[in-house]
Structures are given as C-alpha cells and as structure tokens.
C-alpha cells in the first residue's frame, strides 16, 4: 500500500468511532463524547483545579407532545432544540444529547454558581420560544440542573450525578426551573430519601393512619359525612405533615400503594357509621393519570363491603389538567358505579369554569382561601355568592371548606351554601374518636328528629 492511502478497514474504524460518539437523530455528541471532554478538561486542570460547569436540561411535558402529535413531531422538536442550543452556547462549550428529551452541557469558562444560573436562565429563554411543526406551533419549557467542578464532584460520574440531583430539585419546584447543585440540596435530597424509606416501611407496617373531619349540612348543622385525611406519626421522625409525605409519595411513585391502604382503612371505619353518612376521599393527580384507578377503587370497596354510593372522591383541578382525557374516563367509570365525584379547592385553579363544562361533577368544594375572608372582604363574599348561585343552576351541591368561627358559618348560611366543614364543626379525629363524636352529636339527636 502506498504511503498516504487508507484501507477500507481504517475508514470504517474511524466511521464507527464517530458513530459511537454521535447522537444519530440530532447530530450532537452523546454521553461518551461528553464524558471524554470532561475527563480531558479535568486532566488539563489537574495541577491547578480551575472550576468548570456541567449541566443537564430536560424538556417539561415532552411525552404528551409525542402522544398527541406522534414520534415524528417529537423528533422534529428534538432536532430544533439541538439546533437552538448549539447556536447559543458560549464559545468552547459543548452540548450533547443525553438520551430521550434530555441534553447535557460542558461549560469550561463557567466558574461559579451565579454564572451557571445566569447561563441556565438564558438557555431556558431560548427554549421557551414556540417550536414550528409546519401546521402548528408548540410551546415547551425546560428544567435545568447544573454542577460546578470540583466542588460537586471530581470525576465525570459524580459531576453528572450532582447535576442530575440539581435537575431533580428543579423538577420538584415546577416547570422551567434552574438549580445549581449545593451541599444544602444534597442534604435536602438525603432527607427526602430517608423520609421516603421511613414512609414505605410505615405503609408496610400499616402505621399510616386515617383521621376523619365532619362535613355538616348548614341548614341544621347535622353531620352528613366525613372527609378522610392521612396522618402519620413516626417513632423517630415524630409527626410528619401530609403536605410533606403525600407529595413525596406522588413524586417517588408509590402514591397508589399509600392511597389504597388509606382507602381500605377509611372504608372499614365507614362501615360502623350510620348508613346515610358518606365518606369523602382525596384522589391524587398520579391516580387520575392511571387508567386502573377506577377498577382498583371499586375492588377495595367490594372487598370491604362498602356501598360505592356512600363514597365521594375529591379531585383537584390541577390534578385533572395533567391528563384530562384519562381523568375524564376515570371519573365517568366511577360515577357509572355510583361513586360521587367532587371538585376540590374550587376557585384557585386556572380554568375551573371550563372544568365544570367538560367534566360531570356532583359537588364543588369552595376553597378556604375565600371562606376565611368572607367576614371582612366583600370580594370573597361576592365570589362565594356567585359560586353558590352557579352551582344551584348546574344542580351541583356545594361545600365550604375551612369554617373556623360562628360568624363565617352564619354568613355562609345566609348565602345559601348547602354544606360546610372546618374546625368550627370539628377537627379531624381518628376512627375511635369519630365514633364517640357520632354517639354524642349524631345518634343522640337522631331519635329526636324521628319524633319531631
């Protein structure tokens, strides 16, 4: 072979090498390319470890795009994302596709947290402009996690893990967030993992309890049902608020296990109540995205022996918005079996009126944000008045949440609100205390009503 000539083997070897380091869809480098570049930069700076940054970007809500418009549209968006990122990253920086809807970066000239945050916000803005799919435009947001070398890790794996932790924190905070890894974040994630393990153990040991808060008819202050509320007191951690452990169970993917356990316990307790009282139970957004929810719910009721007509499921508008089509199907199946469905936290979402048109509900719960200001805020009073009038026209029952004193109860009665709950009528209590409450407040006056 003459000097300067290449054999087929040589060409194919270099081609294979290039392919191994390239993402076939976008033409960007892949994880191997990023790994090599990070290792090379770390080696160059080994004697005097000058900082640099790595980052991961993840598109928010990309899966529904794929589901709605098909994989070709999804691929087209990923290529446009790659093109934008490549065009706007600083000189000397690298952008790679990390797989799926995730992209990763190396920024050799970003030395500290503020610079990383600023760059993350700039990239986020670049990706917030609409994507052109020919016959339609689609808007997406992206979440970012960044990590600074050597503080967040000295090798590629540790750095990427730190960036991933920061990304996870961004996702927890909502869409379109930018987070730079820090020791505080690491500690927070560690605490969350510890809490998760304790909660999983508590569910297995049947230690998560259900408390019940009375719901009354405002016409005569008689109890008509109870809302089931999750309660957890851990031997080591003490009392853990449901505002902490319920979102954690959703986030870590075991809300269905927690919810099934709580529904079973609540339904068993409800069997001891007078038959005309209903049980109100909250469904999470994750459950409203799972087509098996209605089947699971009805199976639990069947096993316990509770009439589905005595169950009322509360869902929030935010939960419904995540996957409206699936949620609609679940609601229809449950209502078909006799379960009633109420819209919780009404008035605090973004399109409540639209939800009332698209879904068939039995009841609306007015959020306590309006109830708590009814006595001294005319606007809140008018809003409640309008909700009550509207529900009357739509043949929906109304419950006012968070009634804390006599004046609020009086005002709500005057406005024609049908039902109420709150500390004024009773705090959440366990199953035994609830039976005592019923014996004292309900069963004792029941005979009087019968004679009256």
N, C-alpha and C positions, 0 to 999 in steps of 0.2 A: 504494500500500500504506500502510495506517495505521501510525502510529508504534507500536512495541512488537510488531508482528506479524512472524512469521518465515516465510520461504518454505520450500517442501519442500527446495530446494537447500541452504539453511542447515542445516536439521535433519540431512539426510543427510551433509553435510560433517562436522558435529560427531560424528555417529554413526561415520562412517568413521574419524575421528581417534581416537575412543575405542577402536574395534575394533583399530586399528593398534597401540595401546599395551596391549592386554589379551590375556592368555592365555585362549583360548576354553574350555579344559577346567576350569581351577581358578578363573577369575575374577580371579586375581592379575595384576599388571602383568607385562610381558615385558621383554626385554633393552633395548628402546628406552626404556621407562619408567625403568629403572634408569640407563641412560646419561644421560638428561636430568636426573635428580635428582642424579647425581654431578657433572655439569658445573655445575649450578646451585649446589650446595653449594661446590664448588671456587671458583667465581666470587665467592660471598659472602665467602669466607675468603681471597681473593687477597692483600689488603693485609697480613694477619697470618695466615699459613697454619697455622691450628689443625688438628691431626690429626683424621682420622675413619677408619673402617674399612669395607672391603668384604669380602664373603665368598662362597664358593660351597660348597654342600652337595651331595653325590652319594650316592644310596641304594646300599648294598652288596648285591649279589646280587638286583637287581630283575628282571633278564632271566629267570632261572628261574621267577619268580612268574608273569610273563606267559606263559611257555611252558607251565607246569603248569596254571594256572587260567584262562588266556585273557585277552585285552586288556581286557575289561570289568572284571575283578577288578583288573588293573593300574591302570586309570583311577580306580577307586574308591579304591585306596590313595593314588594321587597327590592326589586331592581331600582325603582325610583328612590327608595330610602338609601340604598347603597350609593347611587349617583350623587344625591344631595350631600351625604356625609363625606364622600371623597372630595367633593368640590369645596367644602367649607372647613375641613380640619386644618390646623396650623401646619406650616412648613415643618417637615421632619417627622410629623406624626403618622401613625399607621391606623387604618380602620380595617377590621376583618369581620366576616360573618361567622358567628359563633354557633350557628345551627338554628333552625326554626325561625322565629321572629326576633332573634337576639343578635346584637352586633357588639364587637369588643374593640377597644382602642388602646394605643400606647402613645402617651404624650411625653416625649423626652424633656421638654422645656417647661413642664408644669411642676413647680417645686413645693407648693403648699396648698392648704385647704381652700383658701379664698380663690386662688387662681383656678383650682379644679372646679369649684362651684360655679364660677363665672363662665367657664367653658361649657360645663354641663347645661347651664341655662341657655347659652347661645345655641347649642345643638338642639335642645328641646324646642326652641322657637323655630328653627329651620325645619323641623319635622312636623310642626303644627299647621303649616300651610296645607291646603287641600291637595289630594293626590288625584291626578287625571286618569280616569278609566275610560276615556272616549265618550261614552254616552252618559256618564255621571261623574260627579266629584265625590271623593270620600275624605273625611277628616279623621285623623288619628292623633293620639298623644303618645308620648314615650316616657318611660321612667328610667332614671339613671342611678347607677351605683359606682362610686369611684374610690380608689385606694392609692395611697402615696407610699412609694418605696423609700427607705427600708422600714419605715415605722409600722406599716400594715403587713409586713412580711418581706423576707429576704429572697425567697425563691418564687418561681412562677406560680406554682400550685397554691402557696399561701396567699400571694398577692391577689390571685383570681378569686380565691375563697373569700377574702376580705371584701373585694368589690361586689361579690355575689351577696354577701351579708348586707352590705350597704343598699344594694338593689332591693333586696327583700324588705328592708326597712322602708324604702321608698314606696313599694307596692302596698305596704301596710297603711301608709299615710294617705293613700288615694292615688289618683291618676296624675301623670305629668310631674312627678316629684324628682328632686335631685338630692342625693345624700352622699356625703364623703365619710368613709369609714373612720371611726374613732374608738378609743377604748370604752367610752360610755356606751356606744352602740353595741360593742361586743358583750359588755356586761348585761345590757338590756336583753339581748338575744339569748344569753346564757340563762337569765332569769326566766324568760319565756319558755325555754326548753325544759327547765326544771319544773315549772308550773304545769307544762303540758304532761310530763311524766306523772306528776302527782295526781292530776285530774284523770288521766287514763286509769291509774290504779284505783282512784276513788269510784269511778264508774264500775269497774270490775268488781269492787268490794261492796257495791250498792250503797255507797256513802253520800252520794249527791241526793239531796232531799227536795221535796216539793212543799211549798207553802201556798196558802190559798187566801186571796183577798176578796171580800164580798162585793158583789155588784147588786145594787138595790134599785127598786122602782121608785122614782122620785115622786110618784103620785101618793104613795102611802109609806115610804121608807122600808118596805118589806124586801127581804133578800130574795133575789130571783136566780142568782147563780154565783159562781166563784171563778176568778182567774187564777190559773196555776202559775206559780213563779218559782224558778230554780233557786236553790240555796245550797251553799257548800261551805262547811266549816272543817278545815283540815287540821289534823293533830299538830303538825309542825308550823303550817303557814297561818293558822287561825282562820278568821272569816275572810273569804275571798268573794268580792262583789261579782254578781252575774254580768255586770257591764265589762268585767275583765275576762272571766272564764268562758262566757258564751261566744264572744267574737274569736277567742283563741281556738276553741273547738271548731269553729267555722273555717278559720284560717288554716289549721293543721289537718283538716279533712276528716274529723270524726264527730261532727255535729249530729249526724244521723244516729249514731250509737247513743250519744247523750240524750237526744230528743226522744228516741224510742223508749229508753229507760224511764225518763220523766213522764212520758205519756202513760206508760203502763202503771206507774205509781199513782198518778193523778186519777186515772180511770178507776183503779181499785178503790181509792178513797171515795170517789163519787158514788160508788155503789151503795155506800152507807147513808147517803143523803136522801131526803125526800125526792121522789121520782120527778117532780116537776121542776127541780133545780137543774140548771145547765152547768157544764164545765167548759171554761174558756181556756184555750191553749195556744201558745205562740208558735208559728212555723218560721223557720229561718230562710234567708234568701237561697242558701245552698239547697234546701229541701224543695224550694219552688223551681229549681232547675233540674231536679231528679224525677224523671217520669215514673219511678217506682213509688213515689211518696204516697199517693192515694191508696195503692194496694197495701203498703206497709201499715199505714194508719188504720185502715179498716180491719186488717188482720189482728192488730193489737186490741182493738175494741171487741172483736169477735172472741178472742182468747179470754179476755177479762169478763166479757158478758155485759158490756155497757151499750145501751141503745145508741146508735150513731146520731139519732135525733136529739140526744142530750149533749152532743159535743158541738162546740163552736170554735173554729180555728181563726186566729188573728194573724193577718199578714200585713206587712207594711208596704207602702207604695214603692219605696226604694227597692225592696226585695222583688216586687213584681216587675220592675223595669229591667232587671238584669236579663231575663229571658221571657219576654211577655207571652210568646206562643206556648211554651211548655207550662208556664204558670196558669194560663187560661185553661189548658187541658186538665191540669190537676184540680183546679177549682171546680170545673164542670163535673168531673168524676166524683169528687167528694160531695158536692151538692146533690148529685144524682142519687147518692146513697143515703141522703137525709141529713148529712152534716151541714151546719150553717157556717157561713164564712163572713168575717167582719174585716173592714179596712181600718187598720190601726194608725195612730198618730196623724189623723186627717188634718190637712191644712198646713203641714210642714214640708210636704214633698214639692215636686216641681210641676206636676200636671194632674193633681187629684181629680179635677172635674173630668178630664179625659179618661181616667181610670174608671170612674163611675159609669161612663158611657160604654167603655169596651168590656168591662167585667160585670158579672152578676153577683152583687154582694147582698147580704141580708141585713147588715148593720154597719154603722160608721161610728168610730170612736174619736171624739174631739180631743185633740192633744191638750195636755195640761198647761202648755205654754199660753193658751188662750184662757183656760179656766182660772188659772192663778191670778190673772189680771182683770177678771170680769168686774170686780167691785170698784176698781178705781181707774179703769181705762175704757172709755166709750167705744173705741175702735174694736177692742176684743169683744165687747158686749154685742156690737152690731154683727161681727163676724159669726159669733155663736148663733145669734138670732137668724142670720141668713142660712147657716148650715141646717138648723132645725127645720126652717121652712122648706128648704130644698129637699131634705130627707122625707119630709111629710109628703111632698109632691111625688117623690120617687118610690114611696111606700117602703122606706128603709127605717129601721129602728136606730135610735141614737143613744150613745153612752158618753157622758162627760167624765174624763179622767182627772185624777188629782184634786178632788174636792177636799179642802183642808179645814174649812170652817162653816159655821151656820149661815153666814151672810152669802157665801158662794152658793150653797145649797138652795137658799131662798131665791136668789137671782135666777138660777137655772130652772127652778120650778116655775117661776113667773114667765120665763121664756118658752116654756112648754117642752123642755128637754125630758125625754122619757126615762132614762136610767142614769145612774151615776156610781162612781167608785172613788175611793180616796181615804185618807186617814180619818176623816170626819166620820165615815161609816164603818171603818175597821181596818186595822193594819194586817198585812199578810201574817198568817199563823200556820203552824203545822197541822197535820191531819187530826190529831187528838184534840188540840185546842179549837179547831174548826167545828168538831162535833159538839164540844162544850158550848161554843158560840151559838150553834144551831139550837141546842137544847134550851138555851137561855133566851135567845132573841126570836126564834122562828117557831119551834114546836110548841112553846108555851102559849103563844098568841094564836096559833092555828085554830084550836078549838073555839076561841072567842069569835074568830072570823066566821067559823061554821055556824055558830048560834046567831051571829049578827045579821 
